[in-house]
Amino acid sequence: MITSERFVTGLDITSTHTCAVVLSESAKHETGPSAARVLGVGLSATEGMRNDTVTNLEATREAVHTCLREAELMAGREVDSVFVGLPGRHVDLTYSTGIVAISGAEVMAGDVRRVQEVGRAVPISTERELLHAIPQGYSVDHRPGIQDPVGMSGTRLETEICIVTAASTACRDLRKAVDRAGYRVREIVLRPIATAWAVLEERERKGGVALIEVGGASTEVAVFEGDRIMRLFTVPYGARSVSGDIVKGLGVPPDEAERVKERFGVALTKLAQPDDKIEVSGPMPGAKRRVSAELLAHIIEQRMDEIFGLIYEDLDEQNLLEILGTGLVLTGAGASMPGTLELAQNVFNLPVRMGEPGVGMSGLADAVRRPKFATSVGLAAYGGQRTRRNGRGPLRRVVKKTNAWLKDFF
């Protein structure tokens, strides 16, 4: 019996923190693949990014190096290449149609490859870089809504391709930061796609779902229905906006605002006891004062309600609320505060759950079962699937909930 093990690393660089996850899978060639294992996890503060854009290469390099070294030490092995996430604010979506004649009496795999090639053969500006070309479904002899046309009879095969491009400068800066840290970028992946890979269930995707990732500098929203990406947009407020409001509302320094938010913060005012007090710094060095926990909760709720309200307005304007048959999934570092789920339910009047990465994995899976690790877990899982499809090892897709959804990205 031959047993081999391959591993892949996902790296998520945000404006507040950098996360790395190393996943591994042993494949026993005689008995089939085993479950994915989390081998290593790294986390470091990010100082070199602002609004999801690299503003200081050296500081970003240091964050990447620190994070990956921690993951390497935990995993007990060296990392040479990583799959890196890119925020949606740098990305544009366009759509293209591919049409080919079916070569025989029925659709073959070669016909599917040809129609995909035709669909993604679109001119791209030198200022843009192609990240993904995602089939949105197929049509055989004008019969739409087909997910897998292989084996169907017909003479004409058609597909719509979602072309995902990113700003070339943003991609180059990410590659430079990772390269200077001593690692290589295997691929740059749209962050909402990676996050969806980690936390969405197949029934949610097929039934219509909005994935809301509350990050540090911004909140990213992706709407999926069936095999289609229906909408992708960014709200320019996130966890840092909440902290900034606490700085102004309580008159405390930024580092103390973060501490107070992490320790005492809730997203609903009604969850705070009216008589509870929180000790914060006073106007003089070393001085302390007490402020109302209810006031802190009110400050947080106002900002989170604004974020969710802006998302609601966009989805309503695009007539997408009605397709969200399975509701919303929240994730990201800014979504873990008590009361966030209930607040979102109040705003959208839809089912809402927290997206938990690492479900079904072994090893150090408990270490990544927090919303802030959703993207890095998804990046590593996506990388595992890409590695297997490219014939570089026995890695299989580790998040089986997404079924065959992402198999045709390229």
BAGUTI-566209 format. One record per residue (C-alpha): residue in three letters; y, z, x. Coordinates in steps of 0.001 Angstrom, whole numbers, padded with zeros to 6 digits, always signed. Layout:
<recs>
ALAYZX...
</recs>
This chain:
<recs>
MET+000000+000000+000000ILE+003390-001060+001417THR+006337+001186+000696SER+009905+000286+001630GLU+013282+001789+000922ARG+016657+000143+000733PHE+020007+001731+000027VAL+023400+000512-001122THR+026825+002149-001214GLY+029595+002036-003793LEU+033152+002892-002705ASP+035925+003648-005203ILE+039432+003943-003721THR+041994+005244-006194SER+045543+006516-005900THR+044359+010140-006005HIS+040890+010223-004448THR+038241+008124-002725CYS+034604+008409-003851ALA+031447+007058-002241VAL+027893+007120-003590VAL+024788+006063-001655LEU+021869+005021-003862SER+018335+004331-002718GLU+015185+003061-004317SER+011635+003046-002982ALA+009521+000125-004092LYS+005757+000452-003895HIS+004649-003151-003881GLU+001327-002361-005495THR+002600-000226-008344GLY+006098-001467-009097PRO+009545+000015-008513SER+010458+003661-008766ALA+013654+005192-010100ALA+016888+005159-008158ARG+017811+008185-006072VAL+021245+009475-005158LEU+021092+010066-001412GLY+024667+010888-000540VAL+028060+011533-002073GLY+031481+011570-000443LEU+034883+012588-001776SER+038274+012674-000067ALA+041935+012748-001071THR+043751+009404-000923GLU+047212+009420+000604GLY+047745+005715+001318MET+047834+004237-002201ARG+050443+004215-004909ASN+049926+002801-008394ASP+046504+001479-007333THR+048040-000525-004479VAL+047559+000068-000745THR+050908+001198+000661ASN+049736+002710+003954LEU+046751+001081+005652GLU+046205+003865+008153ALA+046210+006613+005531THR+043849+004589+003330ARG+041613+003927+006331GLU+041447+007659+007018ALA+040498+008421+003406VAL+037739+005783+003497HIS+036410+007029+006849THR+036377+010676+005760CYS+034697+009872+002464LEU+031991+007624+003909ARG+031240+009958+006804GLU+030618+012755+004294ALA+028299+010488+002303GLU+026476+009419+005485LEU+025926+012998+006626MET+024564+013958+003223ALA+022325+010890+003066GLY+021110+011260+006655ARG+021721+007601+007492GLU+024521+005273+008522VAL+026323+002997+006097ASP+027341-000432+007340SER+028598-002190+004203VAL+029997-001180+000814PHE+030735-002573-002647VAL+034395-001794-003391GLY+036125-001543-006763LEU+039423-003237-007605PRO+041671-001894-010413GLY+042329-004046-013446ARG+046094-004159-012837HIS+045484-006713-010031VAL+043221-008897-012174ASP+043664-011832-014555LEU+041139-013165-017070THR+040980-016837-018028TYR+038355-018760-019946SER+036697-022079-019181THR+034104-024195-020982GLY+031071-025841-019400ILE+029122-028653-021133VAL+026029-030477-019842ALA+023321-032710-021234ILE+019938-030994-021432SER+017671-032714-018914GLY+014458-032599-020978ALA+013209-031770-024442GLU+014190-028136-024095VAL+016617-026024-022075MET+015371-025147-018594ALA+016708-022572-016133GLY+018199-025430-014116ASP+020239-026537-017135VAL+021655-023022-017453ARG+022639-023016-013778ARG+024297-026429-014122VAL+026352-025475-017173GLN+027505-022293-015415GLU+028556-024313-012362VAL+030530-026724-014548GLY+032194-023849-016386ARG+033353-022055-013275ALA+034544-025213-011470VAL+038217-024517-012173PRO+041137-024666-009735ILE+042243-021284-008406SER+045609-020660-006770THR+045693-019682-003103GLU+047365-016488-004261ARG+044279-015580-006312GLU+040683-014794-005381LEU+037641-015350-007601LEU+035783-012110-008308HIS+033460-012970-011184ALA+032492-015882-013423ILE+030865-014339-016497PRO+029078-016391-019177GLN+030211-015269-022623GLY+027275-016795-024489TYR+025773-020232-025027SER+025657-022966-027636VAL+022811-025468-028044ASP+023703-028584-030066HIS+026724-026714-031484ARG+024633-023686-032504PRO+026730-020769-031135GLY+025939-017131-030387ILE+022921-017743-028137GLN+022397-015213-025365ASP+019433-016855-023575PRO+019029-020586-024295VAL+015998-021194-022042GLY+013166-022785-024021MET+015328-023892-026951SER+015197-027527-028088GLY+018318-029670-027982THR+020331-032287-026141ARG+023617-030479-025385LEU+024199-027089-023733GLU+027582-025405-023733THR+028924-022091-022441GLU+032237-020281-022224ILE+032912-018662-018848CYS+035216-015694-018310ILE+036910-016313-014956VAL+038021-013066-013283THR+040525-013545-010458ALA+042442-010996-008405ALA+045587-010989-006290SER+044586-012130-002808THR+046912-009623-001143ALA+045282-006676-002948CYS+041822-007868-001879ARG+042901-008403+001728ASP+044443-004939+001977LEU+041275-003309+000664ARG+039147-005225+003151LYS+041476-004293+006012ALA+041357-000581+005160VAL+037556-000571+004961ASP+037188-002723+008080ARG+039473-000461+010114ALA+037381+002502+009001GLY+034389+000825+010666TYR+032627-000623+007610ARG+032233-004018+005959VAL+033035-004993+002378ARG+030012-006683+000840GLU+031836-007520-002375ILE+034945-006593-004290VAL+034099-005798-007918LEU+036341-005346-010937ARG+036351-001586-011529PRO+035910-001631-015327ILE+032814-003806-014886ALA+031339-001333-012394THR+032224+001622-014604ALA+030656-000052-017634TRP+027501-000636-015599ALA+027267+003112-014971VAL+028093+004651-018351LEU+027701+002209-021250GLU+024540+002033-023283GLU+023215-001315-024436ARG+023608-000425-028121GLU+027283+000413-027509ARG+028013-002827-025738LYS+026280-004921-028384GLY+027865-003013-031262GLY+031398-003175-029847VAL+032905-000481-027627ALA+036121+000352-025788LEU+035688+001858-022336ILE+038707+004007-021423GLU+038947+005202-017822VAL+041716+007742-017282GLY+042455+007480-013576GLY+045106+009034-011392ALA+047859+006416-011488SER+046855+004524-014625THR+044382+004224-017485GLU+042169+001150-017634VAL+040746-000166-020898ALA+037955-002711-021328VAL+036598-003829-024693PHE+033075-005241-024915GLU+031211-006807-027795GLY+027784-008309-027245ASP+027942-010319-024030ARG+031691-010797-024185ILE+034606-009073-022495MET+037064-009072-025374ARG+040043-007377-023751LEU+041089-005885-020430PHE+044397-004091-019885THR+046034-001213-018048VAL+048297+001563-019323PRO+050626+002671-016492TYR+050013+006393-017052GLY+047155+008599-015906ALA+046336+012048-014576ARG+049305+012023-012200SER+051649+011460-015143VAL+050259+014631-016727SER+050848+016535-013482GLY+054388+015156-013260ASP+055131+016420-016753ILE+053874+019882-015782VAL+056174+019856-012737LYS+059155+019173-014985GLY+058080+021298-017927LEU+057139+024433-015987GLY+059432+023977-013001VAL+056643+024244-010417PRO+055847+022238-007245PRO+053411+019289-007508ASP+050526+021066-005767GLU+050830+024031-008120ALA+051019+021717-011128GLU+047666+020252-010061ARG+046174+023714-009648VAL+047407+024899-013034LYS+046175+021732-014736GLU+042723+021967-013162ARG+042302+025683-013883PHE+044021+026208-017223GLY+044699+022761-018668VAL+043524+021708-022129ALA+044436+018519-023988LEU+044932+020163-027386THR+047560+022824-028047LYS+045382+024508-030660LEU+042792+025343-027958ALA+045278+027632-026180GLN+045737+031209-027361PRO+049383+031838-028317ASP+049493+035175-026474ASP+047821+033959-023239LYS+050020+033788-020156ILE+049620+031899-016873GLU+051060+033134-013586VAL+053041+030503-011666SER+055515+030522-008786GLY+059011+031870-009394PRO+062433+030607-008328MET+062392+032577-005046PRO+059780+032298-002249GLY+056885+034626-003033ALA+058144+035354-006534LYS+055871+034976-009565ARG+056518+034479-013243ARG+054406+034125-016363VAL+054505+031151-018692SER+052765+030468-021988ALA+049339+028804-021882GLU+050318+027222-025191LEU+053326+025568-023518LEU+051080+024113-020797ALA+048695+022755-023425HIS+051589+021242-025381ILE+052874+019424-022281ILE+049426+017995-021562GLU+048740+017026-025161GLN+052027+015159-025456ARG+051233+012906-022483MET+047556+012350-023350ASP+048519+011581-026934GLU+051011+009007-025632ILE+048338+007363-023453PHE+045874+007132-026321GLY+048648+006000-028660LEU+049573+003083-026383ILE+045914+002069-026220TYR+045638+002273-030012GLU+048722+000087-030455ASP+047365-002583-028115LEU+043933-002674-029744ASP+045511-002749-033195GLU+047848-005583-032212GLN+044873-007577-030860ASN+042818-006833-034021LEU+040125-005200-031899LEU+039839-001819-033607GLU+037673-003336-036316ILE+035044-004558-033813LEU+034517-001124-032221GLY+031335-000448-034141THR+030137+002197-031670GLY+033553+003675-030892LEU+034933+004650-027511VAL+033561+005942-024225LEU+035909+007995-022030THR+035518+008439-018308GLY+037592+008897-015165ALA+038923+012018-013466GLY+041652+012468-016083ALA+039253+012483-019023SER+037305+015635-018201MET+039865+018127-019500PRO+038744+020265-022481GLY+040026+018846-025754THR+040314+015239-024534LEU+037447+013975-026690GLU+038780+015662-029820LEU+042293+014334-029187ALA+040948+010785-028801GLN+038977+011162-032030ASN+042133+012264-033818VAL+044092+009250-032543PHE+041480+006531-033091ASN+039460+007995-035970LEU+036351+006591-034272PRO+033288+008084-032549VAL+034127+009123-028978ARG+031853+010342-026210MET+032208+011148-022520GLY+030627+008608-020164GLU+028317+010434-017754PRO+027131+008565-014651GLY+023849+009282-012907VAL+021721+009594-016053GLY+018090+008760-015276MET+018588+009009-011526SER+016940+011479-009166GLY+017846+013020-005838LEU+021391+014375-005829ALA+022095+012986-009310ASP+023687+016254-010447ALA+026395+015770-007826VAL+027646+012572-009496ARG+027441+013600-013150ARG+031193+013849-013455PRO+033577+011244-014875LYS+035371+010777-011540PHE+032161+009361-009996ALA+031499+006819-012756THR+032952+003838-010894SER+031366+004603-007516VAL+027947+005074-009159GLY+028436+001797-011033LEU+029467-000008-007858ALA+026327+001159-006051ALA+024136+000231-009041TYR+025788-003174-009269GLY+025279-003627-005529GLY+021607-002783-005900GLN+021177-005483-008520ARG+023030-008034-006379THR+020887-007142-003371ARG+017700-007629-005334ARG+018854-010923-006831ASN+019811-012234-003385GLY+016320-011555-002083ARG+017367-008901+000415GLY+015039-006210-000700PRO+013138-004700-003598LEU+016093-002926-005178ARG+015982-003289-008940ARG+018786-002543-011336VAL+019114+001209-011514VAL+020993+001537-014755LYS+018570-000095-017169LYS+020711+000735-020215THR+022758-002425-019612ASN+019663-004618-019963ALA+020269-008243-018918TRP+024016-008150-019447LEU+025324-008684-015898LYS+022578-010938-014574ASP+024693-014110-014790PHE+027919-012911-013187PHE+027713-015519-010459
</recs>
